[in-house]
Each structure stands twice: as C-alpha cells, then as structure tokens.
Amino acid sequence: MTIEIVRQPDSKRPFRLWDAKAKAHLRWRCYSDPRRAHTGALIETRWAEVGTSIEVFDIRTGKLLGQYTRRVNTVAFSEA
C-alpha cells in the first residue's frame, strides 16, 4: 500500500498529523508551526489507545518530522 501525499506549497497550515494505525489524517489537526504540531501530536498520543502512532509531517515537502507512539506507561518519540 502506498500513501500519496498531495503537495500544497501555499498552505497556511502545512504541518499535519497522521494516525499510522488507522491510516488516516487527524481531522482539524493542521498547524502553522512545527512546535505546535509536535505538542498537538503529543497530546493526541497521550489520550490514544496503547499502540497508537501519530506522525507529524510537512505537506509542502512530504517530510516526516517525527513519530509519537503510545506505550503502556509512556509516549515514545522517534525522530525521522
């Protein structure tokens, strides 16, 4: 399965969150700043089920900025 990323160079909020387990974007989770996107991903992952992975990426370049995975007692961060 391939994931096609639509590049939008003039987007005001290019940083998006992707749920790797559900293979879907998180609705209304679009950010203008990468720091806010990482904070949003951390919050979403904290309240998600164990095993859920939330990825932060830039739609302008398609670059993965990081991935947060919910564990039993922690949230693990993997840098791209």
Backbone torsions as a table, in degrees:
resi	resn	phi	psi	omega
1	MET	NA	131.3	178.0
2	THR	-110.9	147.3	178.6
3	ILE	-107.6	121.3	-179.9
4	GLU	-95.3	125.4	-179.7
5	ILE	-102.6	124.8	178.9
6	VAL	-87.9	118.5	-178.8
7	ARG	-82.1	129.5	179.9
8	GLN	-128.8	88.5	-172.9
9	PRO	-65.4	-24.3	-176.1
10	ASP	-104.0	22.6	-179.6
11	SER	-73.0	138.7	177.8
12	LYS	-78.7	-23.0	-179.8
13	ARG	-129.5	79.3	-172.9
14	PRO	-83.1	-8.1	-177.0
15	PHE	-96.2	119.7	-173.6
16	ARG	-122.4	161.4	177.3
17	LEU	-111.1	137.9	-177.8
18	TRP	-126.6	129.5	176.1
19	ASP	-89.6	108.5	-175.5
20	ALA	-71.4	-29.0	180.0
21	LYS	-73.1	-45.6	-179.7
22	ALA	-85.4	-11.8	-177.5
23	LYS	54.4	54.9	-179.5
24	ALA	-153.9	154.3	174.4
25	HIS	-73.0	150.3	172.7
26	LEU	-85.2	121.4	-176.6
27	ARG	-64.6	140.8	177.1
28	TRP	61.2	23.3	176.2
29	ARG	-112.6	68.6	178.9
30	CYS	-118.9	132.4	-173.1
31	TYR	-127.9	150.4	178.1
32	SER	-91.3	-15.3	-175.3
33	ASP	-128.3	134.2	-179.3
34	PRO	-63.7	-30.8	178.8
35	ARG	-64.7	-42.8	178.1
36	ARG	-67.3	-34.3	177.8
37	ALA	-64.7	-42.2	178.4
38	HIS	-66.0	-39.0	177.4
39	THR	-64.7	-42.4	177.3
40	GLY	-63.3	-40.0	178.4
41	ALA	-65.8	-39.8	178.5
42	LEU	-63.2	-43.0	178.7
43	ILE	-65.6	-46.3	179.3
44	GLU	-61.2	-41.3	-179.1
45	THR	-68.3	-38.2	-179.3
46	ARG	-59.6	-35.8	-177.5
47	TRP	-96.2	1.4	-179.4
48	ALA	-85.0	172.9	177.2
49	GLU	-69.9	158.1	176.7
50	VAL	-63.6	132.1	-179.4
51	GLY	99.8	-8.2	179.9
52	THR	-75.4	138.2	176.9
53	SER	-120.5	127.6	177.3
54	ILE	-113.6	127.2	-179.5
55	GLU	-108.6	142.5	175.5
56	VAL	-107.4	126.2	178.6
57	PHE	-142.8	161.8	-178.8
58	ASP	-102.9	119.0	-177.2
59	ILE	-74.8	-17.0	178.9
60	ARG	-68.5	-38.0	-177.4
61	THR	-114.0	-15.5	-176.4
62	GLY	77.5	13.7	-177.1
63	LYS	-82.3	131.9	174.9
64	LEU	-79.7	126.1	-177.5
65	LEU	-96.7	-21.6	179.3
66	GLY	169.6	164.9	-179.1
67	GLN	-137.7	132.7	178.0
68	TYR	-111.6	129.4	-179.6
69	THR	-121.8	130.1	-179.7
70	ARG	-81.2	124.4	174.8
71	ARG	-108.3	-178.2	-177.2
72	VAL	-61.9	-47.9	-176.9
73	ASN	-116.2	-5.0	-175.6
74	THR	-141.7	175.3	170.0
75	VAL	-119.0	120.7	-178.8
76	ALA	-95.0	138.4	179.0
77	PHE	-109.9	133.1	175.1
78	SER	-120.8	122.0	-179.7
79	GLU	-85.1	141.2	-178.8
80	ALA	-75.3	NA	NA
